[in-house]
Amino acid sequence: MVSKVWIAAVAIIAIVVGWLAGYYSKAPAVQTTSVTYSTTVTTTATITTTVTATTTATVTTTVTSRYYPITVVDALNRTVQISAEPARIVSLAPSITQMLVALGLCNRIVGLDQFSYQLLQELNYTSCLPSNAEVIGISAMSPTGFNGDAIILLKPDLVLVDSGFEALWAKDIQKIGVPVYFLYGTRASSFADIERDIKALGEIFDRAQKAAAVVSWMEAELAKYRVQTNVTVAQIAWINPDGSFYAAGNNTFIAAEIRAAGGVNAIGQGGWGPFEPSLLIAANPSVIVLGSMGANCTYALKALDEIPHVSSVAAYKSGRVYVLTGLAEDAVDQPSLMSVYAVAIFNKIITGNAPQCIGTRWFLQQFPSPIPTG
């Protein structure tokens, strides 16, 4: 990374040189002053004195600023060298793709994962991609699931990866021969972590001001919902046939979304699970929010019945069970710009102003322009 001290020194030198140039530009190149003194005495002699002063100053200043090359440190504490502004990008997570769209970099994405492409389809944003952009099939559950051969063929300048669900790739993806940068992604535990990723991309692409504007927009959206309640919410992503389940633990970004919406995350443990059914029964949440589990609302509600004794839970008894599908589920599951709408969704659920099945159509009615495009 270019030394911040060096940058500060250059800035100070530039200011001083600029001030001098400005100062001297206010004076003519040549200044001549003539003053004549005449003194008459009682004699017939006359003494005349003439003083002439000449000052010439010429200042030529040339200041050249180069942003690249730069050195950055990613979310896995890896040092990454970036020699020039990346013109060809591969994005391997929809949360990252959202950020690239907001920063006005969608037209540089030459490769993206299938989930990113699905997101852009749902948003009707695919036109921002280059005409030859390739969809790369990935599997986060495999150490080589990043599909290295497909990436190499695209000849990218930079590959952007999620250090959470895609952390298994960290060792092998470095072998593809191009710079790879891991963002916090699904490792985020707060909105500060999400905003840190946006600022990191702003640094990489020399768009710090744009990144700061995006973060300010997010903060303004979040400020609308900062009213605390005592409503407990369990967000369940997947339910196994034996009743164990995966859910948002108390140190996850989804827990941060629930808190920002004014709720209390009911899952007292950290991580994503799997958790035993007894944990849900003991937590007794006021509200349960289910993911679609790769299907639909009907399937998800039926899967909930697989958890033993779930009928004794307050949310189940009161009918306060909701299912997320489509863009609504994307907003909740992807730690990025649309996370602010996840907060809005949770807030509407907590206050009883959301339908039981929350999908793309409802989402777009509520939020017609989900990502501010750069």
C-alpha positions in Angstrom: 0.0 0.0 0.0 1.3 3.4 -0.8 2.5 5.0 2.4 -0.1 7.4 3.9 2.8 9.4 5.2 4.3 9.7 1.7 0.9 10.7 0.4 0.6 13.4 3.1 4.1 14.7 2.3 3.2 14.9 -1.4 0.0 16.8 -0.5 1.9 19.3 1.7 4.5 19.9 -1.0 1.8 20.3 -3.6 0.0 22.9 -1.4 3.2 24.8 -0.8 4.3 24.8 -4.4 0.8 25.8 -5.5 0.7 28.6 -3.0 4.1 30.0 -4.3 2.9 29.7 -7.9 -0.3 31.5 -7.1 1.6 34.2 -5.1 4.0 35.0 -7.9 1.4 34.9 -10.6 -0.2 38.0 -9.0 2.9 40.1 -9.8 3.9 41.2 -13.3 6.9 39.3 -14.7 9.0 42.6 -14.6 8.3 45.4 -12.2 9.9 48.9 -12.7 9.5 51.7 -10.2 10.9 55.2 -10.9 10.9 57.9 -8.1 12.3 61.4 -8.7 13.2 63.7 -5.8 13.8 67.4 -6.5 15.3 69.7 -3.8 15.8 73.5 -4.4 18.3 75.4 -2.3 19.0 79.2 -2.1 21.8 78.8 -4.5 21.4 78.3 -8.2 22.3 74.6 -8.0 19.6 71.9 -8.5 20.2 68.4 -7.2 18.1 65.7 -8.8 18.1 62.0 -7.6 16.5 59.1 -9.5 16.0 55.6 -8.0 15.0 52.7 -10.2 14.3 49.2 -8.8 13.7 46.1 -11.0 12.4 42.7 -9.8 11.8 39.6 -12.0 10.4 36.3 -10.7 9.5 33.1 -12.8 8.1 30.0 -11.2 7.3 26.8 -13.2 5.5 24.0 -11.3 4.7 20.5 -12.5 2.9 18.1 -10.2 2.2 14.5 -11.4 0.0 12.2 -9.2 -0.2 8.4 -9.9 -2.6 6.3 -7.9 -1.4 3.0 -9.1 0.3 0.7 -8.3 -1.1 0.1 -4.8 -0.9 -2.5 -2.1 -4.0 -3.5 -0.2 -4.8 -6.0 2.6 -7.9 -8.1 2.3 -10.3 -9.6 4.9 -8.0 -12.7 5.3 -5.1 -10.4 6.1 -3.5 -11.2 2.8 -1.4 -8.5 1.0 -2.5 -8.0 -2.6 -0.6 -6.0 -5.2 -2.6 -4.1 -7.8 -0.4 -2.7 -10.5 -3.1 -0.8 -12.5 -6.8 0.0 -12.3 -8.6 -3.3 -12.8 -10.5 -3.2 -16.1 -11.6 -6.9 -16.2 -13.2 -8.1 -13.0 -14.5 -11.5 -11.9 -17.1 -11.4 -9.0 -17.8 -14.6 -7.2 -20.5 -13.5 -4.8 -23.8 -11.6 -5.3 -23.1 -9.3 -2.4 -19.9 -8.2 -4.2 -21.7 -7.8 -7.4 -24.2 -5.5 -5.8 -21.4 -3.2 -4.6 -19.8 -3.2 -8.1 -23.1 -2.1 -9.6 -23.4 0.7 -7.0 -19.9 1.9 -7.7 -20.5 2.1 -11.5 -18.3 -0.9 -12.2 -20.8 -3.4 -13.7 -19.5 -2.9 -17.2 -16.1 -4.2 -16.1 -17.5 -7.6 -14.9 -16.3 -10.2 -17.4 -17.2 -13.1 -15.2 -19.7 -13.6 -12.4 -21.1 -16.5 -10.4 -24.6 -18.0 -11.2 -26.1 -16.4 -8.0 -24.9 -12.9 -9.0 -26.4 -13.4 -12.5 -29.7 -14.5 -11.1 -29.8 -11.5 -8.8 -29.2 -9.1 -11.8 -31.9 -10.9 -13.7 -34.4 -10.4 -10.9 -33.4 -6.7 -10.7 -33.5 -6.3 -14.5 -29.9 -5.1 -14.4 -28.2 -7.5 -16.7 -27.9 -4.8 -19.4 -25.1 -3.2 -17.4 -22.8 -6.2 -18.0 -20.5 -6.4 -21.0 -22.1 -8.4 -23.9 -19.4 -11.1 -23.5 -19.7 -11.6 -19.7 -19.5 -15.2 -18.7 -21.5 -16.9 -15.9 -19.2 -19.1 -13.8 -20.7 -22.1 -12.0 -19.3 -22.2 -8.5 -19.7 -24.4 -5.4 -18.8 -22.9 -2.1 -18.7 -26.3 -0.4 -15.6 -27.5 -2.4 -12.0 -26.2 -2.0 -11.8 -25.9 -5.8 -15.4 -24.9 -6.3 -14.3 -21.5 -7.7 -14.0 -23.0 -11.2 -10.4 -21.9 -11.8 -10.2 -23.0 -15.5 -13.2 -20.8 -16.4 -11.7 -17.8 -14.5 -8.3 -18.2 -16.3 -9.9 -18.2 -19.7 -11.4 -14.8 -19.0 -8.0 -13.2 -18.3 -9.2 -11.0 -15.4 -7.2 -8.3 -13.8 -8.8 -9.0 -10.4 -11.0 -11.7 -8.8 -13.2 -10.7 -5.9 -14.3 -13.4 -3.4 -16.4 -13.7 -0.2 -14.1 -14.7 2.8 -17.1 -16.3 4.6 -18.9 -19.0 2.8 -16.1 -19.2 0.2 -13.2 -19.3 2.7 -12.5 -22.9 1.6 -11.1 -21.5 -1.6 -8.4 -19.4 0.0 -5.5 -21.8 -0.6 -6.2 -23.0 -4.1 -7.6 -19.9 -5.7 -4.3 -18.1 -5.4 -2.8 -20.6 -7.9 -4.8 -19.2 -10.8 -2.1 -16.5 -11.5 -4.1 -13.3 -11.1 -4.7 -11.1 -8.0 -7.5 -12.4 -5.7 -9.0 -10.1 -3.1 -11.2 -11.5 -0.3 -13.9 -9.3 1.2 -15.6 -9.8 4.5 -18.8 -10.9 2.8 -20.8 -13.5 4.8 -18.2 -13.2 7.7 -19.7 -9.8 8.5 -21.2 -9.4 11.9 -22.3 -5.8 11.6 -23.2 -3.1 9.1 -19.8 -1.6 9.8 -18.2 -4.8 8.2 -20.5 -4.4 5.2 -19.6 -0.8 4.8 -15.9 -1.7 5.2 -16.2 -3.9 2.1 -17.7 -1.0 0.1 -14.8 1.3 1.2 -12.3 -1.4 0.3 -13.6 -1.6 -3.3 -13.5 2.2 -3.4 -9.8 2.1 -2.5 -9.1 -0.7 -5.0 -10.8 1.1 -7.9 -9.8 4.7 -6.9 -13.5 5.5 -6.1 -13.2 6.5 -2.5 -15.7 9.4 -2.8 -18.3 7.3 -4.5 -17.9 4.5 -1.9 -18.3 7.1 0.8 -21.5 8.3 -0.8 -22.9 4.8 -1.0 -22.1 4.3 2.7 -23.9 7.6 3.6 -26.9 6.4 1.6 -27.0 3.2 3.6 -26.7 5.0 6.9 -29.6 7.3 6.0 -31.8 4.3 5.1 -30.9 2.6 8.4 -31.7 5.7 10.4 -35.4 5.2 9.5 -35.7 2.1 11.6 -33.8 2.7 14.8 -36.6 2.1 17.2 -36.0 -0.8 19.7 -38.7 -3.3 20.6 -38.6 -6.5 22.6 -39.9 -8.7 19.8 -37.7 -11.8 19.4 -37.0 -13.1 15.9 -35.5 -16.4 14.7 -34.4 -16.4 11.1 -34.1 -20.0 9.9 -32.4 -20.7 6.6 -32.7 -24.5 6.4 -34.3 -27.4 8.2 -32.9 -30.9 8.1 -35.1 -34.0 8.1 -34.2 -34.8 11.7 -35.4 -31.4 12.8 -32.0 -29.8 13.3 -31.7 -26.5 11.5 -29.4 -23.7 10.3 -30.2 -20.2 11.4 -28.6 -16.8 12.0 -26.6 -16.9 15.2 -26.1 -13.8 17.4 -22.8 -12.8 15.7 -24.0 -12.9 12.1 -24.9 -10.1 9.7 -28.5 -11.2 9.7 -28.6 -10.8 13.5 -27.4 -7.2 12.8 -30.2 -6.7 10.4 -32.7 -7.9 13.0 -31.3 -5.6 15.6 -31.3 -2.6 13.2 -35.0 -3.3 12.5 -35.7 -3.0 16.3 -35.9 -6.7 17.1 -34.0 -9.1 19.3 -32.3 -12.1 17.7 -33.7 -15.2 19.4 -30.8 -17.5 18.6 -28.5 -17.0 21.5 -25.5 -18.9 20.1 -23.1 -17.8 17.5 -22.6 -19.0 13.9 -25.0 -20.6 11.5 -25.5 -24.0 13.1 -26.7 -26.7 12.7 -28.6 -26.2 15.9 -30.7 -28.8 17.8 -34.5 -28.4 17.9 -34.3 -27.9 21.7 -32.6 -24.5 21.1 -35.6 -23.1 19.2 -38.1 -24.5 21.7 -36.1 -22.9 24.6 -35.7 -19.6 22.8 -39.5 -19.4 22.1 -39.3 -16.6 19.6 -42.2 -14.2 19.0 -41.6 -14.4 15.2 -40.0 -17.0 12.9 -38.7 -16.0 9.5 -38.0 -18.9 7.1 -35.9 -19.0 4.0 -37.4 -20.6 0.9 -35.1 -23.6 1.3 -34.6 -23.7 -2.5 -38.4 -24.1 -3.1 -41.3 -21.9 -2.1 -43.5 -20.7 0.8 -45.6 -23.9 1.0 -42.5 -26.1 1.1 -40.8 -24.0 3.8 -43.9 -23.9 6.1 -44.2 -27.7 5.8 -40.5 -28.1 6.6 -41.0 -26.2 9.8 -43.2 -28.9 11.1 -40.2 -31.3 11.0 -38.9 -29.6 14.1 -40.2 -31.5 17.2 -42.5 -29.6 19.5 -42.4 -26.5 17.2 -46.2 -26.1 17.8 -45.4 -25.0 21.3 -43.4 -22.0 20.2 -45.1 -18.6 20.5 -44.5 -17.6 16.9 -46.1 -20.9 15.7 -49.1 -20.6 18.0 -49.8 -17.0 17.1 -49.4 -17.5 13.3 -46.4 -15.2 13.1 -44.3 -17.4 10.8 -43.1 -15.7 7.6 -41.3 -17.0 4.5 -38.8 -15.1 2.3 -38.4 -15.9 -1.4 -36.8 -14.2 -4.4 -35.4 -10.7 -4.0 -36.7 -10.5 -0.4 -34.6 -13.5 0.5 -31.6 -12.1 -1.4 -31.8 -8.9 0.5 -31.7 -10.7 3.8 -29.1 -13.3 2.8 -26.6 -11.1 1.0 -24.5 -8.7 3.1 -24.4 -5.7 0.9 -26.4 -2.6 -0.1 -29.8 -4.4 -0.1 -29.2 -5.3 3.5 -30.8 -2.0 4.3 -34.0 -3.4 2.8 -33.6 -6.5 4.9 -33.9 -4.2 7.9 -37.1 -2.7 6.4 -38.5 -6.2 5.8 -37.7 -7.3 9.4 -39.2 -4.0 10.7 -42.5 -4.6 8.7 -42.6 -8.2 10.0 -42.0 -7.1 13.6 -44.7 -4.5 13.4 -47.2 -6.9 11.7 -47.1 -5.1 8.3 -45.8 -7.8 6.0 -47.5 -10.7 4.2 -46.8 -14.2 5.3 -45.1 -15.0 2.0 -42.7 -12.2 1.1 -41.4 -12.5 -2.5 -40.0 -10.5 -5.4 -43.2 -8.8 -6.4 -43.9 -7.5 -3.0 -40.3 -6.4 -2.6 -40.2 -4.4 -5.8 -43.5 -2.7 -4.9 -41.9 -1.6 -1.7 -38.4 -0.8 -3.1 -38.7 -0.1 -6.8 -35.0 0.9 -7.2 -33.1 -1.4 -4.9 -29.5 -0.5 -5.8 -28.4 3.1 -6.4 -26.4 2.6 -9.6 -23.1 4.5 -10.0 
